[in-house]
Amino acid sequence: MEQEIIERSEAPEITEFIISLDGGGVRCMLQLCILERLLAYFPQLLERATLFAGTSAGSFLAMGLALGDFPLCRKLINKANLEHIFSRTWGECVSGGWGVWRPKYDPQSLRETLEECLGDATLAHAPKRLLVATFDLGGSDNSHDPTHRNYGVKHWSPKFYDNFADSPHLQKSLVEVGLESSAAPTYFPSHNNCTDGGVTSNNPAAHAISRLLREGAKREQIALLSLGSGNRPLSVTPSSAQYWGMAQWIPLMLDLLMDGSSESATALCEDLLGERFHRCNPVLPRAIDLDDATAVEELQEIATKYDLLPTIDYLYKYWFPELPRILPAELEFSCSASAHDLQVEK
């Protein structure tokens, strides 16, 4: 097979390796397929990782990875499950006003999927470190901590579950964590008074870095691979948005919050880690809604065709500097075929 040799430079000593996964509903199929492609090059990728961070559907993948069970990730994110989660009857559409005065979807289908895949597992069951973002609508945790800036104030705020040694949430069910992290406003009802972590932390990479720094890690010891759920072609012209009111802004608000938080976290991580941070986020040819289960095959095709050479180059340099840097010119892999074989009958 034809070989391609990529020149490398000496990499710094790194001891903390983070894989961070954005939220994005069905678009997290991109992350699953890209991980499958990367594992074909680096079979030890998941073993080398020391922390998995995720938000919303990205948290489902992060939990599977932290449990050391990549087939579980395939079981969680596949076409059959996505169609089951994002399905509703005509009667449900009518009674809920097509999502205007009630959430679009009943969370029972999502709960069934998580319970089938995760069972009774808790945060303590994950052998690898895990961090999951959600958003606490009540702010109840803050009011009991005298050192917190919002002590005594019921102030809603981001909330993070992890399984570090000092975590107070080690016995928290992964199903409950997943339901809290993925309760996207207008799509699903809030869960345990929490809503989707994507409203402020759709890209949890910066929070993963912060958690390690609090554990005593140095920035120079951290490398982070951030997997996005698709760079969507959304924008507005100055002339059109200048005089917008609620009617124009409200339909875009959730996208604005999630995309804005992802991009700001990316910029912060680039400042914190420099070249040790790498963002892998394919550009989408069109805007794909997070509940559009009909787009699964299209997402698989996008992930299969996405140029991974910059990501592979980054992994050789900062994650696997001990490996000989010789890559096959082309490693044949069909994410679509792989995902098709893994679909689960409902």
C-alpha positions in Angstrom: 0.0 0.0 0.0 1.2 3.4 -0.9 2.6 5.2 2.2 2.6 8.9 3.2 5.3 10.1 5.6 4.4 13.1 7.7 7.2 15.1 9.2 7.0 15.6 13.0 8.6 17.8 15.6 9.4 17.0 19.2 6.2 17.1 21.3 6.1 18.3 24.9 5.5 15.9 27.8 1.8 15.5 28.2 0.0 13.5 30.9 -3.6 14.6 30.6 -5.5 13.7 27.4 -9.1 15.0 27.0 -11.7 14.0 24.5 -14.6 16.5 24.5 -17.9 16.0 22.7 -20.3 18.8 21.9 -24.1 18.4 22.1 -26.1 18.3 18.9 -28.8 15.7 18.9 -28.8 13.5 15.8 -25.7 15.4 14.6 -23.6 13.5 17.2 -23.6 10.8 14.6 -20.7 12.8 13.1 -18.7 12.4 16.3 -19.4 8.6 16.5 -18.3 8.1 12.8 -15.2 10.3 13.2 -14.2 8.4 16.3 -14.6 5.1 14.4 -12.3 6.4 11.7 -9.7 7.6 14.2 -9.7 4.3 16.1 -8.8 2.6 12.8 -5.6 4.6 12.9 -5.1 4.7 16.7 -6.5 1.6 18.4 -5.2 2.9 21.7 -6.9 6.3 21.4 -9.5 5.7 24.1 -7.0 4.0 26.4 -4.7 7.0 26.1 -7.5 9.5 27.0 -7.7 10.4 30.7 -10.9 12.4 30.7 -14.1 12.4 28.6 -16.4 15.4 28.6 -19.8 15.7 27.0 -22.9 17.8 26.7 -26.4 16.5 25.8 -26.2 13.8 23.1 -22.4 14.2 23.3 -22.7 13.2 27.0 -24.1 9.8 25.9 -21.0 9.2 23.9 -18.8 10.5 26.7 -20.4 8.1 29.2 -19.9 5.1 26.9 -16.3 6.0 26.4 -15.7 6.6 30.1 -17.2 3.1 30.8 -14.6 1.8 28.3 -17.3 0.4 26.0 -17.1 1.8 22.5 -19.8 -0.7 21.2 -22.1 0.9 23.8 -21.6 4.3 22.0 -22.7 2.6 18.8 -25.7 1.2 20.6 -26.6 4.6 22.1 -26.3 6.6 18.8 -27.7 4.8 15.8 -30.5 5.5 13.3 -33.1 3.2 15.0 -32.6 4.8 18.4 -32.6 8.3 17.0 -35.8 7.7 15.1 -37.3 6.3 18.3 -36.3 9.2 20.4 -37.4 11.9 17.9 -40.8 10.5 17.0 -44.3 11.7 17.8 -47.8 10.9 16.7 -50.0 13.3 14.9 -52.1 13.6 18.1 -49.1 14.6 20.1 -48.2 17.3 17.5 -51.7 18.7 17.7 -52.0 18.5 21.5 -48.6 20.1 22.0 -49.2 22.8 19.4 -46.2 21.5 17.4 -43.9 22.4 20.2 -45.3 25.9 20.8 -46.9 25.4 24.2 -45.5 22.0 25.2 -42.1 20.3 24.5 -42.0 18.6 21.1 -41.2 15.1 22.4 -42.1 12.8 25.3 -38.9 11.9 27.1 -40.0 8.4 27.7 -38.4 7.2 24.4 -35.1 8.8 25.4 -35.3 7.3 28.9 -36.0 3.8 27.5 -32.9 4.1 25.2 -30.7 5.2 28.1 -32.0 2.6 30.5 -31.5 -0.2 27.9 -27.9 0.9 27.2 -26.7 2.1 30.6 -28.8 0.1 33.0 -28.1 0.9 36.7 -24.6 2.3 36.1 -23.6 5.3 38.1 -20.8 7.8 37.8 -18.7 5.7 40.1 -18.9 2.8 37.7 -16.9 4.6 35.0 -13.2 3.6 35.2 -12.2 6.7 33.2 -12.8 10.2 34.4 -16.0 11.8 33.1 -17.5 15.3 33.1 -21.0 16.1 31.9 -22.6 19.5 31.6 -26.2 20.4 32.4 -28.0 23.6 33.6 -29.6 23.9 37.0 -32.7 26.0 36.7 -33.2 26.3 40.4 -29.7 27.0 41.5 -30.3 24.9 44.6 -26.7 23.7 44.9 -25.4 27.3 45.1 -27.5 28.3 48.0 -25.9 25.8 50.4 -22.2 26.6 49.7 -21.0 29.6 51.8 -18.0 30.0 49.5 -20.1 30.3 46.3 -20.6 33.7 44.7 -24.3 33.1 44.7 -24.6 31.8 48.3 -28.1 32.5 49.6 -29.4 33.4 46.2 -31.6 31.1 44.1 -29.7 31.7 40.9 -29.9 29.4 37.9 -26.4 28.4 36.7 -24.4 25.8 34.8 -23.9 22.5 36.6 -21.3 19.8 36.0 -21.3 16.1 37.1 -18.1 14.3 37.3 -16.6 11.2 38.9 -13.4 12.7 40.3 -12.4 11.3 43.7 -13.9 14.3 45.6 -17.2 14.4 43.6 -20.4 14.5 45.7 -22.3 12.8 42.8 -20.5 9.4 42.5 -23.7 7.5 43.1 -25.7 9.5 40.6 -27.3 7.3 37.9 -25.9 7.8 34.4 -29.4 7.6 33.1 -30.4 10.6 35.2 -27.3 12.5 34.3 -28.0 11.9 30.6 -31.6 13.0 30.9 -30.6 16.2 32.7 -27.9 17.0 30.2 -30.1 16.5 27.2 -33.3 18.2 28.2 -33.1 20.7 25.4 -35.6 23.6 25.8 -38.7 23.2 23.5 -37.6 19.6 22.6 -37.8 17.9 25.9 -39.2 18.9 29.3 -36.7 19.8 32.0 -35.5 16.9 34.2 -34.9 17.3 37.9 -35.3 21.0 37.3 -32.3 20.9 34.9 -32.2 21.7 31.2 -29.8 21.0 28.4 -26.2 21.9 29.3 -25.9 23.2 25.7 -27.6 26.5 26.7 -24.3 27.6 28.2 -21.8 24.8 27.7 -22.6 23.0 24.4 -18.8 22.6 24.0 -17.6 21.5 27.4 -13.9 21.6 26.5 -13.0 24.7 28.6 -14.7 23.3 31.6 -12.8 20.0 31.2 -9.6 22.0 31.2 -10.7 23.9 34.3 -11.6 20.7 36.2 -8.1 19.3 35.6 -6.4 22.6 36.6 -8.4 22.4 39.9 -7.0 18.9 40.3 -3.5 20.3 40.1 -2.6 19.6 36.5 -0.5 22.2 34.6 -1.7 23.6 31.3 1.5 22.3 29.6 0.4 18.8 30.6 -2.9 18.9 28.9 -3.9 18.0 25.3 -7.5 18.2 24.1 -9.3 16.8 21.1 -12.6 18.5 20.7 -15.2 16.8 18.5 -18.0 19.2 17.3 -21.4 18.2 16.0 -21.1 20.1 12.7 -20.3 23.6 11.8 -23.7 24.8 10.5 -24.0 27.5 7.9 -26.2 29.9 10.0 -25.8 33.7 9.8 -27.9 36.8 9.3 -27.2 40.0 7.4 -26.9 43.3 9.4 -29.7 44.8 7.4 -32.2 42.0 8.2 -31.4 41.6 11.9 -31.1 45.3 12.8 -34.7 45.8 13.7 -35.7 42.2 14.7 -38.0 41.7 17.7 -39.1 38.7 19.6 -40.9 37.1 16.7 -37.7 36.9 14.6 -35.2 36.1 17.4 -37.1 33.4 19.4 -37.0 30.7 16.6 -33.2 31.2 16.5 -32.5 31.6 20.2 -31.6 28.0 21.0 -29.3 27.7 18.0 -27.8 31.1 19.0 -27.1 29.9 22.5 -25.6 26.6 21.6 -23.5 27.8 18.6 -22.3 30.8 20.6 -21.2 28.8 23.6 -19.4 26.3 21.4 -17.5 29.0 19.5 -16.5 31.0 22.6 -15.3 27.8 24.3 -13.2 26.9 21.3 -11.5 30.4 21.3 -10.8 30.1 25.0 -9.3 26.6 24.6 -7.1 27.8 21.8 -5.8 30.6 24.1 -5.2 28.2 27.0 -3.6 25.3 25.2 -2.3 26.6 21.9 -1.4 23.8 19.5 -2.2 21.2 22.1 -5.9 21.9 21.4 -7.4 20.6 18.2 -11.0 21.1 17.0 -12.5 18.6 14.6 -15.9 19.9 13.4 -17.0 19.2 9.8 -18.7 22.0 7.9 -22.3 21.0 7.1 -23.7 21.7 3.6 -26.9 22.8 5.2 -28.5 23.5 8.6 -29.5 20.1 10.1 -31.9 20.3 13.1 -30.9 18.4 16.1 -34.1 16.3 15.9 -33.9 15.5 12.1 -33.4 11.7 12.2 -33.9 11.6 8.5 -30.4 13.1 8.1 -28.5 10.2 9.7 -27.2 8.8 6.4 -26.2 12.2 5.2 -24.3 12.8 8.4 -22.5 9.5 8.1 -21.5 10.4 4.5 -20.2 13.8 5.7 -18.1 12.1 8.4 -16.7 9.5 6.1 -15.6 12.1 3.5 -14.2 14.5 6.1 -10.4 15.2 5.8 -8.9 13.7 9.0 -5.2 14.3 8.1 -4.9 17.5 10.3 -6.5 15.6 13.2 -4.3 12.5 12.6 -1.2 14.8 12.4 -2.2 16.4 15.7 -2.7 13.0 17.4 0.7 11.8 16.3 2.4 15.0 17.5 0.7 15.4 20.9 -1.0 12.1 21.8 1.3 9.4 20.3 4.7 10.9 19.7 6.3 7.5 20.4 4.7 6.0 17.3 6.4 6.0 13.9 4.7 8.7 11.9 4.0 6.7 8.7 0.4 6.8 7.5 -1.3 4.9 4.7 -2.4 7.2 1.9 -5.9 6.0 2.3 -7.5 3.7 4.9 -10.8 2.4 3.5 -13.6 2.8 5.9 -17.3 3.2 5.5 -19.0 4.7 8.5 -22.4 4.2 6.8 -21.9 0.5 6.4 -20.7 0.2 10.0 -23.6 2.2 11.4 -26.1 0.3 9.3 -24.9 -3.0 10.8 -25.3 -1.6 14.3 -28.9 -0.4 14.0 -31.1 -1.7 16.8 -34.6 -2.9 16.2 -37.2 -1.2 18.3 
